[in-house]
Amino acid sequence: MTVTPDHREQNRGDGRGLRRPQVIVFDVNETLSDTTAMAARFSDVGAPGSMYPLWFADLLRDGFALTAAGAARPFADIGTGLLQVMLSEVELDRPLDEAIEHVMSGFVGLDPHPDVADGVTALTELGIRLVTLSNGSTQVAEKLLTSTGVRRDFDMLLSVDSAGAWKPAAPAYEFALEQCAVAPSDAMLVAVHPWDLDGAHRIGMRTACINRTNGTYPTHFASPDLEVADITQLARRLS
């Protein structure tokens, strides 16, 4: 499916007949944060910037694999372990441990996408409770939302570290629902990742895909209830 910017709000679910959720659960990395600056973190230490997307994809792969095996580990542990392997093959401009620290600390300094502040404010004005659920640490969400001026709009910042399983495993979403004291049908997951949306769908949550890049949604995953270009459009669809 390829959609145009003008039709993203109508294509994969147009919101008609969709009951407004009591709670929206936001993914953090790439959904709220703009991770394009992470490539420069690799360049800073002497590695090619193109290494970032490969490293991040491998990080997710290994996180999913450990969860499937019943041995979930924190995001930072896996990311650090992979950097030790990948950067050891590169001629760096500083010691390996310093290079790893420089890359990993980049997540805490990321900027939000331009639509985050206005979109979050609009959703709050609709009376919807907001929380985050990340495969990473809550520190990243705390810094990001505080710098954006919308931290007060979020009831809770949650991490899968407390669930013992990474998204898209069911226990991760169930943990968030328990913390919010809502049924799956009363909550909506908002994310840019189809695998995340699919996982939430499978336990009965409603889902909204933020498709800022006008990308093609893979048909092997369950379709989201809504697909919009940004968070401000999501608020309009739910108003």
Salt bridges, closest charged atoms under 4 A:
ASP14 OD2 - ARG16 NH1 1.76
ASP27 OD1 - LYS167 NZ 2.88
ASP27 OD2 - HIS193 NE2 3.54
GLU30 OE1 - HIS193 NE2 3.30
ASP44 OD2 - HIS102 NE2 2.83
ASP58 OD1 - ARG61 NH1 3.42
ASP62 OD1 - ARG61 NE 2.76
ASP77 OD2 - ARG73 NH2 3.49
ASP93 OD1 - ARG94 NE 2.85
ASP115 OD1 - ARG212 NE 2.91
GLU142 OE2 - ARG151 NE 3.17
ASP155 OD2 - ARG129 NE 2.89
ASP186 OD1 - ARG19 NH1 2.93
ASP196 OD2 - LYS167 NZ 2.84
ASP198 OD2 - ARG202 NE 2.53
